[in-house]
Amino acid sequence: MEPTRITISANIAATIEQVWDYWTLPEHITKWNFASDDWHCPDAQNDLREGGRYRARMEAKDGSFGFDFEAVYDEIIPKQRIVYTIEDGRSVRTEFGDLDGTTKVTTIFEAETENPVDMQREGWQAILNNFKNYTETN
């Protein structure tokens, strides 16, 4: 059975260079990589190369729950595309489009089967919206 693919996107009022750096550098990832204000990302590690590993610790601020989001990079085209496989085998592809001084970020990911598709879309979109807000205000 073909996996369900979910697409999210945002237009960001920043150059593709800034968007790329804020998306890929751990010191920025920890500032935006969470879906709501009661969560945070206290640690991120990013070996940005094909075969390299990505790891982000995501935790509820009250300490009630947390998990490591881990993946291995399959393809890196700087300032254009990142493709990785999450440790559970699902594929994620993020495209970066230069729109004359602004940048469109589009992510297509394979849904998991434990949670409703709408919930997954909303969660990933909330993280992307946090990224947009962080990038546009820093």
N, C-alpha and C positions, 0 to 999 in steps of 0.2 A: 504494500500500500504506500502510495506517495505521501510524504509528510505535508502537513499544512504549512504554508509559508505566509508570514505576516510581514507587511511593509509599514515602516514608519518613516517620517521625514520632517525636516525643519529647515527653513531658510534663516541663515545666521548673518547678522550685520557685522561681519569681520572678514578679513582677507583669508584666503585658503591657507596661507602660511601660518597665521595665528590659529586657525581652526585645527590644522594638522598638529601643531605643537600642543595645544590644550587637550586634544583627543588622545595623544600618545605619550606625553611625559607624565610619569607618576606623581610629580609634585602638583600637577593640575588635576589628574584623575581623582585624587582623594578629595578634591573640593566640589565635584559635581556628580559623582557616580553613585547616586541613590535616588529612589523614587519619591520619597516624602521626607519632610523635615524631622520626623522622629527616627530616621535612619541616618547612618553615615558610612563612610568608606575610610577607615583609619589607616589602611595600608594598601599600596598597589605596587606591583613589580611588572616591568614590561621589557621583554627581550624582543624588540621589534625587528624581526628577520624571519624569513621562511624557516620553519622548524623551531623557532623561538617560542617561549612560553609567556603567557599573560596570566597574571593572578591578581585579583582584587578581593580584599576582605570586606564583606558587607555585613553590618551589624545594626540591630536596633539600639538606639542610644541608651535605653534603659537596661541593656544587657540581657534581655529575655530571649533573644534569638540572634543567630549569625551564621554565615556560611562563606566559604571561599568560592568565588567564581573563577574557574580556570579553563584555559584554552591553549591550543597550539596553532600557530600561524601557518596557513597553507599558501598564501600569496600576499605580497606587499608591493604595491606600486605607489611610491611616495606621492602624497598630495592628490591621489586619485582613488585608490581602492585598498581595502584590507579585507582578507578572507581568513576566517579561522574556524576550527572545529572545537566546540565545547567538549569537556571531558565526558559528557554523556553521549557523544557522537553526533550531535546536531550541528548543522552548518550555519554560519553567520557571514553575511557579506555587507560591508559598508562602503558606499561610494561617496566621493567628495567632488562636487562640481563648482568650478569657479564661475560666478555670475557677475563679472565686472565689479569686483570689490566686495561682493557678498558671496556667501558660500552655501550651497545646498548640500545637506548631509542626508543620505537615504540609507537605511538599514533594512535588509531583508533577512529574516531569521526563520528557522524551522521551529514550529511550536512543539512544546512538550505535551504530554498526554494527561498530566495530573490536574491542570488548571484550565478553566475555560479560555478559549481563544481571545475573547474580548478582554478578559482580565490581563492576559499576557501582553496584548497590544497596548493597553492602558499603562501598564507598568513600565514597559520599555519606552513608550512615548514620554512618560513622566521623567525618566532618566534623561532622554534626549532634550526635553524642555529645560531641565536643570542645566544641562551642558550649554544650551543656547543662552540662558540667562547668565550663567557664569562667564561665558566667553564675551558676551556683549557688554558686561559691566566691569571687566578687568583688562 
